[in-house]
């Protein structure tokens, strides 16, 4: 291979992005590139954004997500939206807050189900063992003492 290789991607500007955090919105630009062989546009996501997974979840940071869920637990969605806007200065729609709460409820439900199964199965096994032990012991017929006969 030669030291000079053809560029496979051409720089095509920046795409402006916004990440909503509990400290307020953060704006940044991601470079856009164009693949020369196929002509498709793509952008490189930095490792820190991939770790946050915030852009995949409606550009909300995990901290702001928790704030929104806690506000929605205390107030109706619209009132939670207004409180977040007033206190932090971040605009989140009441529908977005509702979706965040539904996602969190699904996660909690799965965890609760796993905890239940973990506690239920040993208790069920113990109960069955006790019932089997009781059945294995033959019951003695009641004995009548000679003094009780008529």
C-alpha positions in Angstrom: 0.0 0.0 0.0 1.2 3.5 -0.7 1.6 6.0 2.0 -1.0 8.3 0.4 -4.4 6.7 0.4 -7.6 8.1 -1.1 -10.0 9.7 1.3 -13.0 7.5 1.8 -15.1 10.2 3.4 -15.4 13.9 2.7 -16.2 16.5 5.4 -19.7 18.0 4.8 -20.2 20.4 7.7 -21.7 20.0 11.1 -25.0 18.9 12.5 -26.2 21.0 15.5 -27.3 18.9 18.4 -28.9 19.7 21.8 -28.6 17.6 24.9 -31.0 18.5 27.7 -29.5 18.2 31.2 -30.6 19.0 34.7 -28.3 22.1 34.5 -29.9 23.3 31.3 -29.6 22.6 27.6 -26.1 22.0 26.1 -25.5 22.7 22.5 -22.7 21.1 20.4 -22.0 20.2 16.8 -21.2 16.8 15.4 -19.2 16.6 12.1 -21.0 15.1 9.1 -19.1 13.1 6.5 -20.0 11.8 3.1 -18.8 8.3 2.0 -17.2 8.6 -1.4 -18.0 5.1 -2.7 -21.7 5.0 -1.8 -22.5 8.7 -1.4 -24.3 8.3 2.0 -24.0 11.0 4.7 -23.1 9.9 8.3 -21.8 11.4 11.5 -19.3 10.2 14.0 -20.7 9.9 17.5 -18.1 10.4 20.2 -17.5 7.8 22.9 -18.9 10.0 25.7 -22.2 10.4 23.9 -22.4 6.7 23.2 -21.8 6.0 27.0 -24.6 8.4 28.0 -27.1 6.9 25.5 -28.9 10.2 25.9 -29.2 11.0 22.2 -30.9 7.7 21.6 -33.4 8.5 24.4 -34.8 11.8 23.2 -31.7 13.9 23.9 -32.3 13.9 27.7 -29.5 13.2 30.1 -30.0 10.5 32.8 -30.0 13.2 35.5 -32.8 15.2 33.9 -34.7 12.0 33.3 -34.7 11.3 37.0 -35.8 14.9 37.8 -38.7 14.6 35.3 -39.8 11.3 36.8 -39.6 12.6 40.3 -41.6 15.7 39.4 -44.2 13.6 37.5 -44.5 11.4 40.6 -45.5 14.4 42.7 -47.6 16.4 40.1 -49.6 15.8 37.0 -47.5 15.8 33.8 -48.3 19.3 32.7 -47.6 20.8 36.1 -44.3 18.8 36.2 -43.4 20.2 32.7 -44.1 23.8 34.0 -42.1 23.2 37.1 -39.1 21.9 35.2 -39.3 24.8 32.8 -39.5 27.4 35.6 -36.8 25.8 37.9 -34.2 24.5 35.4 -35.0 26.3 32.2 -35.3 23.2 30.1 -38.3 22.6 27.8 -39.7 19.1 28.0 -43.2 18.3 26.8 -45.7 16.7 29.1 -45.9 13.8 26.6 -42.2 13.3 26.8 -42.4 13.2 30.6 -45.2 10.7 30.3 -43.0 8.5 28.0 -40.1 8.7 30.4 -42.4 7.6 33.3 -43.8 4.7 31.2 -40.2 3.5 30.4 -39.2 3.7 34.0 -42.4 1.9 35.1 -41.6 -0.9 32.7 -38.1 -1.2 34.1 -39.4 -1.3 37.6 -42.1 -3.9 36.7 -39.4 -6.2 35.2 -37.2 -5.8 38.3 -40.2 -6.4 40.7 -41.1 -9.5 38.7 -37.6 -10.8 38.9 -37.4 -10.1 42.7 -40.8 -11.8 43.2 -39.7 -14.9 41.3 -36.5 -15.0 43.2 -38.4 -15.0 46.5 -41.4 -17.0 45.4 -39.7 -20.2 44.1 -37.8 -21.0 47.3 -40.9 -20.4 49.4 -42.9 -22.6 47.1 -40.3 -25.4 47.3 -40.3 -25.1 51.1 -44.1 -25.3 51.3 -44.3 -28.3 49.1 -41.6 -30.1 51.2 -43.6 -29.4 54.4 -46.8 -30.7 52.8 -45.1 -33.8 51.5 -43.6 -34.5 54.9 -47.0 -34.2 56.6 -48.6 -36.7 54.1 -45.8 -39.2 54.5 -46.5 -39.6 58.2 -49.4 -41.9 58.7 -52.1 -40.5 60.8 -52.8 -42.5 64.0 -56.4 -43.3 64.6 -57.7 -41.7 67.7 -57.4 -44.2 70.6 -60.2 -44.6 73.0 -59.1 -45.3 76.6 -60.9 -47.9 78.6 -62.2 -45.4 81.0 -64.0 -43.5 78.2 -66.0 -46.6 77.0 -69.6 -46.7 77.9 
